[in-house]
Amino acid sequence: MPDLYSSSSSSSSSSTNTTAADNPPVILFDTQEKEEQVVLLLRRHWVTNLPWIALAILMFFAPWALKFFPLFDFLPANYQTMAGVIWYLLVIAFIYEQFLSWYFNVYIVTDERVIDYDFYNLLYKDVTDADLPKVQDVSVKMGGVAQVLFNYGDVFIETAGAIPNIEFDKVSNPTRVAKVIHELRDQLNKEPL
Amino acid sequence: MTLDTLFNFIFNINIWIIAKVLVCFSLLIYLVFAGIMVRQVNLMTESIKLGWDWVLKIVALMHLLVAILVFLSALFIL
């Protein structure tokens, strides 16, 4: 389950080095056109998951600390058992929701447009897309030790008109992503109408 | 009801019964959350098909099942 898939059929991606899987899965999204081909499927870099994974591990082992700090000894045994069960239920829900948030927050670059799927939480979804010819400028921002070490960063896509700008947060290999978008846009702009 | 019987009633309330009601009510709210999670995973997988949809749906359903079991066990154990 990598954080970057690239289409092997894309001429633009074949000219650059890639750490991505070369055979993307069948990707279908609700607004996809018949002839539309997915060129890139991006997520936040896997390293960005480490903080919540560390927190989940801490939460998992937290009940062991109660052996040394018996805070709940005043509770009857059945309540102590239930407290443990409910705690692990919450830990599972936390892990699952964080994973879903990472898995479904995807950025898709097709041969026609760029799409930003944002699932902020279980109840709120935001989908933004912009046609490639309307892309005016693509810039990359990388900063900090982790981003330089693991080669990830933000890609900002400025669009013309009232279409909101699109931001790809903490994606792998942002320079390559920007290059692919540039090349696809130039290709489309050169095509006769 | 005289004031004495009212005080007697208040002082004789079993604190653990109140705790059980609160725990069961919280778990009922959690059940609703688990149900919303199943629905939302279905909506997400309808929006984007990424190849692992069935795994995510099974995990969401199992989570709902576990939440129901925990709610029932809280009803009987506490």
Interface residues (C-beta under 8 A of the other chain):
Chain A: M1 P25 V26 I27 L28 F29 D30 L41 P76 N78 Y79 T81 M82 V85 I86 L89 I92 A93 Y96 E97 L100 Y103 F104 V106 Y117 F119 L122 L123 K125 V127
Chain B: W16 A19 V23 L27 Y30 F33 A34 I36 M37 Q40 V41 L43 M44 E46 S47 I48 K49 L50 G51 W52 L56 V59 A60 H63 V66 A67 V70 S73 A74 I77 L78
